[in-house]
Amino acid sequence: MSVTVRIPTPLRKITGEQDVVDAGGDDLAAIIADLEGNFPGIKDRLVDEEGEIRRFVNVFVNGEDVRFLAGLGTAVSEGDEISIVPAVAGGSPLAAYGR
């Protein structure tokens, strides 16, 4: 099954400047694993050392914040759209991605 993933500007260097990519999996964790297989290094920018979505990274499935769903266990279906959005905060915009 394939979903569309919208990539924010700070991560496009990892995806070869692509702003939209396709990924496969049954839940968000599987989607991130698939992204990592195709774009090494992206997982470290999205998931912290404890295996949770980084504090300053927001992930939405069809417009719904996964923090209010099942987090990385949020189920996805064919044709869903995932948006990765850096949180707006002071400091460097790359801080949200562990840089």
ABEGO torsion letter per residue (X at the ends): XBBBBBBBAAAAAAAGGBABBBBBEABAAAAAAAAAAABBGAAAAABBAAGBBBAABBBBBGGBBAAABAEAABBBBBGBBBBBBBBBBBEBAAAAAGX
